[in-house]
């Protein structure tokens, strides 16, 4: 029944003449309709739904060309202000306030679709902040409700273009909620936002960054009903896309300890796996599911007598039997092949359900339509714009292109997790959390050992068996000389180039990133600036401790695209100190955060020198 309709008008008028004797025996309640006797009628719910309907009507009216922008703005403001007091105070029988109703609003269910984003934006800004975080009977706050309903308009109304005061209000409310958190499971707005990928643009990353800013630290560690933190949700292969890389990066930047939170292995209840291993587990599961789906389609087509449509090139390397062999086969090192350097091999805690990064999965997108007979009719001139209307959606919706984008995003997320583990975890912990069970064992660091003199062939013989990951946590070399090497003079610095061989050897393994590099190079002749540049170029070194006097500022700038911490050995030369401290010196390295300064022959104290450099 319409809430504005009078109940009496809905009663049937079956008797036009009155019968007094008959009326005496009647109970008036016998003729009441159900809506009049129902004690549980939710008047607040009916009023909120009526407000939504009135808002839709006003939205249609605002499309009129007869209204200028000032008139439209005035009508929108009046609509919200007239209802502001009621929306601020009332909740329905399920403890939902008006923001819950806006959060659940789906414009697609109306014909024609009617957006209420203007109501959402004004309501969020004008109603008390506590309403955004008021849970209903199910424990869901409006923002989480909106994200689970994929209501992007409400999400952005709350988390974009926020005022500083709003940040503080939200943070205070969240701190109060989680200060006595009992560790129970809950799907928070962080969980929901990490898995809401309806929009893959910059707005999503900005909104998520703002959410992380007002979320208390405790909230990042809340697990949902499946034991997942927001980071576990974010790294799931199912949600991998361009903007998801930024979401994962923001979580790692905001809350460092998240990477250390394990999750139960979905395939073995007796052990746990790391976030990195969980990501590769979800990747394998999704790709296996898509492969099976493609095989089912091909099988159905064969049964129906339809011609086989799968391009054989797409099936290469995807034989289920061969895949099973690849997954189950795990070579073990023993005897002389096992490395004696580094931490002992960790126990088998890798993800048994992870995916080899280089593999390609067959998906339903690999199915192509059969070639049609050529059209021999005369060619007809077609307008360019007509062709564009047909081809643009085909390119934009290309499933193969979409899958390639997903895999590229997943690879970037995998690298983010790996590098963060190498930066923040001990060598033993990093090796344990990054090792994948279906991949050969790899080393994550290399330390040459004590000073030595040897030939290139001797070095390869001793260390050639080592298998490295593409990213290393630490590389260290002592004062080492190659037998038979010729010292090459350099126009900037007379020095050696022995280390170029060792770093080229690492590149061939193939190593592409090194977090920390330590090289003993104090004995003269030490390595030239040119040699140091050649050693470290394109390796993304973040912490550099090349122990040679007076490293050249220009050299450091060239290799410093990722450099955040550097150790400098100073001879006491004022010209060197000035070169480091000039605007064109170390200040030109935008990522640099920490400088460690050691003196060899001092004319200033170490503290004074460091102050000069940092200024």
C-alpha positions as CSV (number, residue, x, y, z in Angstrom):
1,X,0.0,0.0,0.0
2,X,1.2,3.5,-0.7
3,X,2.1,5.2,2.6
4,X,0.2,8.3,1.6
5,X,-3.0,6.5,0.8
6,X,-5.8,6.6,3.4
7,X,-6.7,3.1,4.7
8,X,-10.4,3.7,4.5
9,X,-10.2,4.3,0.7
10,X,-8.8,0.8,0.2
11,X,-11.8,-0.9,1.9
12,X,-14.5,-2.5,-0.3
13,X,-17.9,-0.8,-0.1
14,X,-20.1,-3.9,-0.5
15,X,-23.2,-2.5,1.3
16,X,-24.9,0.7,0.4
17,X,-27.8,0.4,2.9
18,X,-27.4,0.2,6.6
19,X,-29.0,-2.7,8.6
20,X,-29.0,-1.6,12.3
21,X,-29.7,-5.2,13.6
22,X,-26.9,-6.6,11.6
23,X,-24.5,-3.9,12.6
24,X,-24.9,-4.7,16.3
25,X,-23.4,-8.1,15.7
26,X,-20.4,-6.9,13.8
27,X,-17.0,-6.4,15.2
28,X,-15.4,-3.4,13.3
29,X,-12.0,-5.2,13.4
30,X,-13.4,-8.0,11.2
31,X,-13.1,-5.7,8.2
32,X,-9.7,-4.2,8.8
33,X,-7.0,-4.9,6.2
34,X,-3.7,-6.5,7.2
35,X,-1.8,-3.2,6.9
36,X,-4.0,-1.6,9.6
37,X,-3.5,-4.4,12.2
38,X,0.1,-5.1,11.6
39,X,2.0,-3.9,14.7
40,X,5.4,-4.2,13.0
41,X,5.0,-1.7,10.2
42,X,8.2,0.3,9.9
43,X,7.1,3.9,9.4
44,X,10.7,5.2,9.2
45,X,11.5,2.8,6.4
46,X,8.4,3.9,4.5
47,X,9.5,7.5,5.0
48,X,13.1,6.9,3.9
49,X,11.8,5.1,0.8
50,X,9.5,8.0,0.0
51,X,12.4,10.4,0.3
52,X,14.3,8.4,-2.2
53,X,11.4,8.5,-4.6
54,X,11.0,12.2,-4.2
55,X,14.8,12.6,-4.8
56,X,14.4,10.7,-8.1
57,X,11.6,12.9,-9.2
58,X,13.7,16.0,-8.4
59,X,16.6,14.5,-10.3
60,X,14.4,14.3,-13.4
61,X,13.2,17.8,-12.9
62,X,16.8,19.1,-12.6
63,X,17.4,17.9,-16.2
64,X,15.1,20.6,-17.5
65,X,16.7,23.2,-19.6
66,X,14.4,25.8,-18.1
67,X,16.4,25.8,-14.9
68,X,19.7,27.6,-14.6
69,X,22.6,26.3,-12.4
70,X,21.7,28.5,-9.5
71,X,18.1,27.4,-9.4
72,X,19.2,23.7,-9.6
73,X,21.7,24.3,-6.7
74,X,19.0,25.9,-4.6
75,X,16.5,23.1,-5.2
76,X,19.1,20.4,-4.3
77,X,20.1,22.3,-1.1
78,X,16.4,22.8,0.0
79,X,15.6,19.2,-0.5
80,X,18.4,18.1,1.8
81,X,17.9,20.9,4.4
82,X,14.2,20.2,4.7
83,X,14.9,16.6,5.7
84,X,18.2,17.0,7.5
85,X,16.9,16.9,11.0
86,X,14.8,13.7,10.4
87,X,17.7,12.0,8.6
88,X,20.1,12.8,11.5
89,X,17.9,11.3,14.2
90,X,15.8,8.4,12.9
91,X,16.6,4.8,12.2
92,X,14.4,2.0,11.0
93,X,13.6,-1.2,12.8
94,X,16.9,-2.7,11.6
95,X,18.9,0.3,13.0
96,X,19.6,1.6,9.5
97,X,19.9,5.3,9.1
98,X,19.2,7.2,5.9
99,X,22.8,6.8,4.7
100,X,22.3,3.0,4.7
101,X,19.5,3.6,2.2
102,X,21.6,5.8,0.0
103,X,24.4,3.2,0.3
104,X,22.1,0.4,-1.0
105,X,20.6,2.6,-3.8
106,X,21.1,1.1,-7.2
107,X,20.3,3.5,-10.0
108,X,20.3,0.7,-12.6
109,X,17.1,-0.8,-11.2
110,X,15.1,2.2,-12.4
111,X,14.0,2.9,-15.9
112,X,15.3,5.3,-17.0
113,X,18.3,5.1,-14.6
114,X,18.4,8.0,-12.1
115,X,21.5,8.9,-10.3
116,X,21.3,10.3,-6.7
117,X,24.9,11.2,-6.3
118,X,24.0,14.8,-5.5
119,X,21.9,13.6,-2.5
120,X,24.8,11.3,-1.4
121,X,27.3,14.1,-1.5
122,X,25.2,16.6,0.4
123,X,23.9,14.1,2.9
124,X,27.5,12.9,3.8
125,X,28.6,16.5,4.3
126,X,25.7,17.8,6.2
127,X,24.7,14.9,8.4
128,X,26.6,14.1,11.6
129,X,29.9,12.1,10.8
130,X,28.8,9.4,13.3
131,X,26.1,8.3,10.9
132,X,28.7,7.1,8.3
133,X,30.1,4.7,11.0
134,X,26.8,3.7,12.7
135,X,26.3,-0.1,12.3
136,X,22.9,-1.7,11.5
137,X,21.7,-4.9,13.1
138,X,24.1,-6.9,10.9
139,X,27.0,-4.8,12.1
140,X,27.4,-3.1,8.7
141,X,28.2,0.6,8.5
142,X,26.9,2.6,5.4
143,X,30.3,2.8,3.8
144,X,30.9,-0.9,4.0
145,X,27.4,-1.5,2.7
146,X,28.0,0.7,-0.3
147,X,31.2,-1.0,-1.2
148,X,29.7,-4.5,-0.9
149,X,26.8,-3.3,-3.2
150,X,29.4,-1.8,-5.6
151,X,27.9,1.7,-5.1
152,X,30.9,3.7,-6.3
153,X,29.0,7.0,-6.1
154,X,28.5,6.7,-2.3
155,X,32.1,5.5,-1.8
156,X,33.5,8.6,-3.6
157,X,31.0,10.9,-1.8
158,X,32.6,9.8,1.5
159,X,36.2,9.4,0.6
160,X,37.0,12.0,-2.1
161,X,37.5,15.8,-1.6
162,X,37.6,15.4,2.2
163,X,38.2,18.3,4.5
164,X,40.8,18.1,7.2
165,X,38.2,18.2,9.9
166,X,36.4,15.3,8.3
167,X,39.6,13.2,8.5
168,X,39.9,13.9,12.2
169,X,36.3,13.2,12.9
170,X,36.4,9.8,11.1
171,X,39.7,8.8,12.7
172,X,38.4,9.6,16.2
173,X,35.3,7.5,15.6
174,X,37.3,4.6,14.2
175,X,39.8,4.7,17.1
176,X,36.9,4.6,19.6
177,X,35.4,1.6,17.8
178,X,38.7,-0.4,17.6
179,X,40.4,0.6,20.8
180,X,39.0,-2.4,22.6
181,X,38.8,-4.7,19.6
182,X,38.5,-8.3,20.7
183,X,40.1,-9.9,17.6
184,X,36.7,-11.1,16.2
185,X,36.3,-11.4,12.5
186,X,34.6,-8.6,10.5
187,X,34.4,-7.4,6.9
188,X,35.5,-3.8,7.3
189,X,35.4,-1.0,4.7
190,X,39.1,-1.7,4.0
191,X,38.3,-5.3,3.1
192,X,35.4,-4.2,0.9
193,X,37.3,-1.4,-0.8
194,X,40.3,-3.7,-1.5
195,X,38.0,-6.0,-3.5
196,X,35.8,-3.3,-5.2
197,X,37.3,-2.9,-8.6
198,X,34.3,-1.5,-10.5
199,X,36.4,1.7,-11.3
200,X,40.0,1.1,-12.4
201,X,41.1,4.8,-12.5
202,X,42.8,7.4,-10.4
203,X,39.7,8.2,-8.3
204,X,39.8,4.7,-6.9
205,X,43.4,5.0,-5.7
206,X,42.8,8.5,-4.2
207,X,39.7,7.3,-2.4
208,X,41.5,4.3,-1.0
209,X,44.5,6.4,0.1
210,X,42.1,8.7,2.0
211,X,40.5,5.7,3.6
212,X,43.8,4.4,4.8
213,X,44.6,7.8,6.2
214,X,41.7,7.9,8.6
215,X,41.7,4.2,9.4
216,X,43.4,3.3,12.7
217,X,46.3,0.8,12.7
218,X,44.2,-1.9,14.5
219,X,41.7,-1.9,11.6
220,X,44.3,-3.1,9.1
221,X,44.8,-6.3,11.1
222,X,41.1,-7.2,11.3
223,X,40.4,-10.6,9.6
224,X,37.2,-11.4,7.8
225,X,35.3,-14.7,8.2
226,X,37.9,-16.5,6.0
227,X,40.8,-15.2,8.0
228,X,41.9,-12.6,5.5
229,X,43.3,-9.1,6.3
230,X,42.6,-6.3,3.8
231,X,46.0,-7.0,2.3
232,X,45.1,-10.7,1.6
233,X,41.9,-9.5,-0.1
234,X,43.9,-6.9,-2.2
235,X,46.5,-9.4,-3.5
236,X,43.9,-11.9,-4.7
237,X,44.5,-12.6,-8.4
238,X,40.7,-12.2,-9.1
239,X,41.0,-8.5,-8.3
240,X,44.2,-7.7,-10.2
241,X,44.0,-4.7,-12.4
242,X,46.0,-1.4,-12.9
243,X,44.5,0.4,-9.9
244,X,44.9,-2.6,-7.7
245,X,48.7,-2.2,-7.8
246,X,48.2,1.2,-6.2
247,X,45.9,-0.3,-3.6
248,X,48.4,-2.9,-2.6
249,X,51.2,-0.3,-2.5
250,X,49.1,2.0,-0.3
251,X,48.5,-0.9,2.2
252,X,52.2,-1.8,2.4
253,X,53.2,1.9,2.8
254,X,50.6,2.6,5.5
255,X,50.9,-0.5,7.7
256,X,54.3,-2.2,7.5
257,X,53.4,-5.1,9.8
258,X,50.7,-6.4,7.4
259,X,53.2,-8.4,5.4
260,X,54.1,-10.5,8.5
261,X,50.5,-11.8,9.0
262,X,50.2,-15.3,7.7
263,X,47.0,-17.1,6.6
264,X,45.9,-20.7,6.8
265,X,46.9,-22.6,3.8
266,X,43.6,-23.3,1.9
267,X,45.0,-26.8,1.0
268,X,46.5,-27.7,4.3
269,X,44.9,-26.8,7.6
270,X,48.0,-27.7,9.5
271,X,50.2,-24.9,8.1
272,X,50.1,-21.3,7.2
273,X,51.4,-19.4,4.2
274,X,52.6,-15.8,3.7
275,X,50.9,-13.0,1.8
276,X,53.2,-13.5,-1.1
277,X,52.4,-17.3,-1.2
278,X,48.7,-16.6,-0.9
279,X,48.8,-14.3,-3.9
280,X,50.4,-17.1,-6.0
281,X,47.9,-19.6,-4.6
282,X,45.0,-17.5,-5.8
283,X,46.7,-17.0,-9.2
284,X,47.0,-20.7,-9.7
285,X,43.4,-21.3,-8.7
286,X,41.9,-18.7,-11.0
287,X,44.0,-19.8,-14.0
288,X,43.2,-23.4,-13.4
289,X,39.5,-22.6,-13.2
290,X,39.6,-20.7,-16.5
291,X,41.5,-23.5,-18.1
292,X,38.9,-26.1,-17.0
293,X,36.1,-23.8,-18.3
294,X,37.8,-23.5,-21.7
295,X,38.2,-27.3,-21.8
296,X,34.5,-27.8,-20.9
297,X,33.4,-25.5,-23.7
298,X,35.7,-27.3,-26.2
299,X,34.3,-30.7,-25.0
300,X,30.7,-29.5,-25.4
301,X,31.4,-28.3,-28.9
302,X,32.9,-31.6,-29.9
303,X,29.9,-33.5,-28.5
304,X,27.5,-31.2,-30.4
305,X,29.4,-31.9,-33.7
306,X,30.6,-28.3,-34.0
307,X,34.0,-27.7,-35.6
308,X,36.8,-27.3,-33.1
309,X,37.5,-23.6,-32.6
310,X,40.4,-23.5,-30.3
311,X,43.6,-22.3,-31.9
312,X,46.3,-24.9,-31.3
313,X,48.8,-22.2,-30.6
314,X,46.8,-21.3,-27.5
315,X,47.0,-24.8,-26.2
316,X,50.8,-25.0,-26.2
317,X,52.2,-25.8,-22.8
318,X,48.7,-26.3,-21.4
319,X,48.5,-30.1,-21.5
320,X,46.8,-31.0,-18.1
321,X,49.1,-34.0,-17.7
322,X,52.2,-32.0,-18.4
323,X,51.0,-29.2,-16.1
324,X,50.5,-31.7,-13.3
325,X,54.0,-33.0,-13.8
326,X,55.4,-29.5,-13.7
327,X,53.5,-28.7,-10.5
328,X,54.5,-32.0,-8.7
329,X,58.1,-32.0,-9.8
330,X,60.4,-30.2,-7.4
331,X,64.1,-30.7,-7.8
332,X,66.0,-31.2,-4.6
333,X,69.6,-30.0,-4.1
334,X,72.0,-32.3,-2.4
335,X,75.7,-32.9,-2.0
336,X,77.9,-30.4,-3.9
337,X,74.9,-28.7,-5.5
338,X,73.6,-27.4,-2.2
339,X,74.7,-23.9,-1.4
340,X,76.8,-23.5,1.8
341,X,76.2,-19.8,2.0
342,X,73.3,-17.9,3.5
343,X,70.8,-19.1,6.0
344,X,69.9,-22.8,6.1
345,X,67.0,-23.8,3.8
346,X,63.7,-23.2,5.6
347,X,61.2,-25.9,6.2
348,X,58.7,-26.6,3.5
349,X,56.4,-23.7,4.1
350,X,56.0,-22.6,0.5
351,X,52.6,-22.3,-1.1
352,X,51.8,-25.7,-2.6
353,X,49.1,-24.1,-4.8
354,X,51.2,-21.3,-6.3
355,X,51.8,-20.6,-10.0
356,X,54.9,-20.4,-12.0
357,X,55.1,-16.8,-13.0
358,X,56.1,-17.4,-16.6
359,X,53.2,-19.8,-17.5
360,X,50.4,-18.9,-19.8
361,X,46.9,-20.2,-19.1
362,X,44.3,-21.1,-21.7
363,X,41.2,-19.1,-21.1
364,X,37.7,-18.9,-22.8
365,X,39.1,-15.9,-24.6
366,X,41.3,-18.1,-26.6
367,X,38.2,-19.4,-28.5
368,X,37.9,-17.8,-31.9
369,X,35.1,-17.7,-34.4
370,X,35.5,-19.8,-37.5
371,X,36.5,-17.9,-40.7
372,X,33.7,-17.0,-43.0
373,X,33.6,-17.2,-46.7
374,X,35.0,-14.1,-48.4
375,X,32.4,-11.5,-49.5
376,X,32.9,-11.0,-53.3
377,X,30.3,-8.2,-53.5
378,X,31.6,-4.8,-54.8
379,X,33.3,-2.7,-52.3
380,X,31.2,0.1,-50.7
381,X,32.6,3.3,-49.3
382,X,31.9,3.6,-45.6
383,X,32.2,6.7,-43.5
384,X,35.1,6.7,-41.1
385,X,33.0,7.5,-38.1
386,X,30.7,4.5,-38.8
387,X,33.7,2.2,-38.7
388,X,34.9,3.7,-35.5
389,X,31.6,3.0,-33.7
390,X,32.0,-0.7,-34.6
391,X,35.7,-1.2,-33.9
392,X,36.3,0.8,-30.8
393,X,34.2,-1.4,-28.5
394,X,35.7,-4.5,-30.0
395,X,39.2,-3.2,-29.1
396,X,38.2,-1.9,-25.7
397,X,36.5,-5.2,-24.8
398,X,39.2,-7.5,-26.2
399,X,39.3,-10.4,-23.7
400,X,42.9,-11.3,-24.5
401,X,44.0,-7.7,-23.9
402,X,42.1,-7.7,-20.6
403,X,43.8,-11.0,-19.5
404,X,47.2,-9.6,-20.5
405,X,46.5,-6.5,-18.4
406,X,45.5,-8.7,-15.4
407,X,48.7,-10.8,-15.6
408,X,50.9,-7.6,-15.9
409,X,49.2,-6.2,-12.8
410,X,49.6,-9.5,-10.9
411,X,53.3,-9.5,-11.8
412,X,53.7,-6.0,-10.4
413,X,51.8,-6.9,-7.2
414,X,54.0,-10.0,-6.8
415,X,57.2,-7.8,-7.2
416,X,55.8,-5.3,-4.7
417,X,55.3,-8.0,-2.1
418,X,58.7,-9.6,-2.8
419,X,60.6,-6.3,-2.5
420,X,58.8,-5.3,0.7
421,X,59.7,-8.7,2.3
422,X,63.3,-8.3,1.3
423,X,63.4,-4.7,2.7
424,X,61.8,-5.5,6.1
425,X,62.3,-9.1,6.9
426,X,65.4,-11.0,8.1
427,X,67.1,-13.2,5.5
428,X,65.7,-16.4,7.0
429,X,62.1,-15.0,7.3
430,X,62.2,-13.5,3.7
431,X,63.5,-16.8,2.3
432,X,60.7,-18.7,4.1
433,X,57.9,-16.4,3.0
434,X,59.0,-16.0,-0.6
435,X,59.7,-19.6,-1.4
436,X,57.1,-21.3,-3.7
437,X,56.7,-25.0,-3.4
438,X,56.4,-25.7,-7.1
439,X,59.5,-23.7,-8.0
440,X,63.2,-24.7,-7.6
441,X,64.9,-23.4,-4.5
442,X,66.5,-20.0,-5.1
443,X,68.9,-17.8,-3.2
444,X,67.8,-14.3,-2.1
445,X,71.2,-12.9,-1.2
446,X,74.9,-13.4,-2.0
447,X,78.0,-12.8,0.2
448,X,81.3,-13.6,-1.4
449,X,83.0,-14.2,1.9
450,X,86.5,-13.3,3.0
451,X,89.0,-11.3,0.9
452,X,90.4,-13.4,-1.9
453,X,92.2,-13.4,-5.2
454,X,90.9,-15.7,-7.9
455,X,90.3,-16.0,-11.6
456,X,87.0,-15.6,-13.4
457,X,86.9,-19.3,-14.1
458,X,87.6,-20.2,-10.5
459,X,84.8,-18.0,-9.3
460,X,82.3,-19.5,-11.8
461,X,83.4,-23.0,-10.7
462,X,82.7,-22.2,-7.1
463,X,79.4,-20.3,-7.4
464,X,78.0,-21.3,-10.9
465,X,75.6,-23.8,-9.4
466,X,73.7,-21.1,-7.4
467,X,70.1,-20.3,-8.5
468,X,69.0,-16.7,-7.6
469,X,65.7,-15.0,-7.5
470,X,65.3,-12.0,-9.7
471,X,65.4,-9.8,-6.6
472,X,68.1,-10.1,-4.0
473,X,68.0,-8.7,-0.4
474,X,71.7,-8.3,0.0
475,X,74.9,-8.5,-2.1
476,X,78.3,-8.2,-0.4
477,X,81.9,-8.4,-1.8
478,X,85.1,-8.1,0.2
479,X,88.3,-6.6,-1.1
480,X,88.7,-9.0,-4.0
481,X,90.9,-9.0,-7.1
482,X,90.7,-11.0,-10.3
483,X,93.8,-12.8,-11.4
484,X,95.0,-11.5,-14.7
485,X,92.8,-8.4,-14.8
486,X,94.2,-5.3,-16.3
487,X,93.7,-2.1,-14.4
488,X,92.0,0.3,-16.9
489,X,92.8,4.0,-16.3
490,X,89.8,6.3,-16.2
491,X,89.8,10.0,-17.1
492,X,87.9,10.9,-13.8
493,X,89.5,8.4,-11.4
494,X,92.5,6.0,-11.8
495,X,91.0,2.8,-10.7
496,X,90.0,-0.9,-11.2
497,X,87.0,-2.5,-12.9
498,X,87.1,-6.0,-11.3
499,X,83.6,-5.6,-9.8
500,X,82.1,-5.2,-13.2
501,X,82.6,-8.9,-13.9
502,X,80.8,-9.9,-10.7
503,X,77.8,-7.7,-11.2
504,X,77.5,-8.8,-14.8
505,X,77.6,-12.4,-13.5
506,X,74.6,-11.6,-11.2
507,X,72.7,-10.1,-14.1
508,X,73.2,-13.3,-16.1
509,X,71.7,-15.4,-13.3
510,X,69.3,-13.3,-13.9
511,X,69.1,-10.7,-11.1
512,X,67.2,-7.5,-11.9
513,X,66.9,-5.8,-8.4
514,X,69.2,-5.6,-5.4
515,X,68.0,-4.0,-2.2
516,X,71.4,-3.5,-0.5
517,X,75.0,-3.5,-1.8
518,X,78.1,-3.6,0.3
519,X,81.6,-3.5,-1.4
520,X,84.9,-3.2,0.4
521,X,87.0,-0.9,-1.8
522,X,89.3,1.1,0.5
523,X,92.6,-0.3,-0.8
524,X,94.2,1.7,-3.7
525,X,93.8,1.6,-6.5
526,X,90.0,1.5,-5.8
527,X,87.3,1.2,-8.5
528,X,86.6,4.2,-10.7
529,X,83.4,6.1,-10.8
530,X,82.7,4.8,-14.2
531,X,83.2,1.2,-13.0
532,X,80.8,1.8,-10.1
533,X,78.2,3.2,-12.5
534,X,78.5,0.2,-14.8
535,X,78.2,-2.2,-11.8
536,X,75.0,-0.8,-10.4
537,X,73.1,0.6,-13.4
538,X,69.5,-0.6,-13.7
539,X,69.7,-2.8,-10.6
540,X,67.4,-0.5,-8.5
541,X,69.8,-0.4,-5.5
542,X,68.1,1.1,-2.5
543,X,70.9,1.0,0.2
544,X,74.5,1.6,-1.0
545,X,77.6,1.0,1.1
546,X,80.4,1.2,-1.4
547,X,83.4,1.7,0.8
548,X,85.5,3.9,-1.3
549,X,86.7,7.5,-0.4
550,X,84.9,10.5,-1.8
551,X,82.2,8.9,-4.1
552,X,81.4,11.2,-6.9
553,X,78.0,13.0,-6.5
554,X,77.3,12.8,-10.2
555,X,77.9,9.1,-10.2
556,X,75.5,8.6,-7.3
557,X,72.9,10.6,-9.1
558,X,73.1,8.4,-12.1
559,X,72.6,5.2,-10.1
560,X,70.2,6.7,-7.6
561,X,66.8,6.3,-9.2
562,X,65.8,4.1,-6.2
563,X,68.5,5.1,-3.7
564,X,67.0,5.8,-0.2
565,X,70.0,5.2,2.0
566,X,73.7,5.8,1.4
567,X,77.0,5.3,3.3
568,X,79.7,7.8,2.4
569,X,83.4,7.5,3.2
570,X,85.0,11.0,3.4
571,X,88.7,11.8,3.1
572,X,88.4,15.2,4.7
573,X,88.4,17.1,1.4
574,X,86.3,20.3,1.5
575,X,85.7,20.2,-2.2
576,X,84.1,16.8,-1.9
577,X,81.9,17.9,0.9
578,X,80.8,20.9,-1.1
579,X,80.0,18.7,-4.1
580,X,77.8,16.5,-2.0
581,X,76.0,19.4,-0.3
582,X,75.4,21.5,-3.4
583,X,71.9,21.7,-5.0
584,X,73.2,19.8,-7.9
585,X,74.7,17.1,-5.6
586,X,73.0,14.6,-3.4
587,X,69.9,16.8,-3.2
588,X,69.1,15.8,-6.8
589,X,68.3,12.3,-5.7
590,X,64.6,12.5,-4.9
591,X,64.3,9.1,-3.2
592,X,67.2,9.7,-0.8
593,X,66.2,9.6,2.9
594,X,69.2,8.7,5.0
595,X,72.9,9.6,4.7
596,X,75.6,7.9,6.9
597,X,79.0,9.7,6.9
598,X,82.3,8.3,8.0
599,X,85.6,10.1,8.1
600,X,89.0,8.9,7.2
601,X,91.1,12.0,7.8
602,X,88.9,14.6,9.5
603,X,89.0,18.3,9.6
604,X,85.4,18.4,10.8
605,X,83.7,16.1,13.2
606,X,81.4,13.5,11.8
607,X,78.4,15.2,13.3
608,X,79.3,18.6,11.8
609,X,79.9,17.0,8.4
610,X,76.6,15.2,8.4
611,X,74.9,18.5,9.3
612,X,76.5,20.2,6.3
613,X,75.5,17.5,3.9
614,X,71.9,17.4,5.0
615,X,71.6,21.2,4.8
